[in-house]
Every structure is written in structure tokens, then in C-alpha cells.
Amino acid sequence: MKRPDRLVMAAAAVLIGLLAASPGWSSRVFDDRVVGTLTATPISDDVEVDGHVYHVRPGSVAAQELHNFSQGQKVEIMLDGPADSQNSGVVIINLRNDS
């Protein structure tokens, strides 16, 4: 029986490493936060913080709590993706009491 060549074994190990699922990426949780002042009264599907409009995810905690906030309050919002992506949505909104 012929033994596998070292080069073939090394190439196979590299290939397995590249194709294996990475637990770090597969379990990544987006945790992008934005802190600022509500610059408009929140409506059912949008919230405006420091002049930037963010879409609120339907059924999220933010969607349920949105009616408790008003213009001028300082808030922290958590998004389910990068803050600069139009596909990201607000999932949590919290009132900030700091100055």
C-alpha cells in the first residue's frame, strides 16, 4: 500500500481548514449601537436620531417600546447590523439619563 505524499497531506489539511465552519463567524451577533438625541417624534416604523433615520424592525422590542419616547430625549439604539447599512434595523431602544 502506497503512503500519501506529505505535500498531498498538507494540501488536504489546508483545504479542510478553509472549508470548515468557523464558530466565531457563525455565531456572530451584531451589536452596533448609536447614541444621540431623538430629532423627531418616533413613528411606527422609523426613529430619527441626530438627524439620521433608522428603520425599526417589526416585532422587535424597539417596535413595542417606541411609543414611550419623544423628541428631544437622549437615547441609545441597538441595530441588527452595521450602522452605515440601509439593511440594518433598530431592535432595541433605551433612554439615556447621562448628559
N, C-alpha and C positions, 0 to 999 in steps of 0.2 A: 504494500500500500504506500502510495506517494504522500509525503508530508507537505502541507501547504507552505508556500514560499512566504518569507517574512514580509515582503512588500505587499502581497495579497492580503495578509492578515492585518497589516497596518491600515491599508485602504478600507478594508471591511469595518474596522473599528471606527475610523473617521466617518464613514457613511452612516453607521448605526448612531453615532453621536449627533450627526446633523439631522437625522430623521426622527430621533426620539423626541417625544413631547417634553417640553420643559415645564415643570410645575410652577416655576416663577412667572412665566407668561400666561399660562392657562388659568391661574388663579388671581391675576392682577385685578385689583379693584381701583377704579378711578376715584380720585379724591381731590379734585380740583375745586378750590374754594375761592370765592370772591367776597370781599368785604367792602361795603360802601353804603351810601345813603340812597334810600328809595327816592327817585326823582319824579315818579309819577305814581298815582294810586294804582295798586295792583289790580289786574283784571283776571278773569278765569284761566287764561292760558298763557299769560305773559307777565313778567315782572321787569321793571326798569331800575337798574342800579347804576348810579353815577352816569346816567345818560345812555347806558348800553342796555338793550332789550334782550332778555333771556326767555326762552320758551320753558314753560313749566310742564313736566311730564304728567299726563293724566293718570290718576290713581295713586300718585306719589304722596308722601307726607306733606310736601310743599303745596300740592294742589288742595289738600284738605285744610291746611292752615293759612292759606293765602288771604282769606277774608279778615284775619286778625291783624293785618299790617296796614299802615297808611303812609302816605307821602311824608318825607322828612325823617323817618326813622332810620337809624343805622342798623344794618342787617349783615348777616353772613349767609351766603347761599352755597350749597354744595351741588356740583354738577356731576353727571354721569360720564363725562368725557372732558376733553381739553376745553378750557375757557374760550379759546380762539376758534373753536369749531362750531359751525352752524348746526351740526347734528347733535350737539350736546344739549341736555335738558336739565332743568333745576329739579332736584329730587328732595332737597331739604332746605328750609329757610329758618333762620334763627335770629331773634332780636339781640343786638349787641348793646350792652349798657356802658361800655367804655367810651372815653372821649377821643 
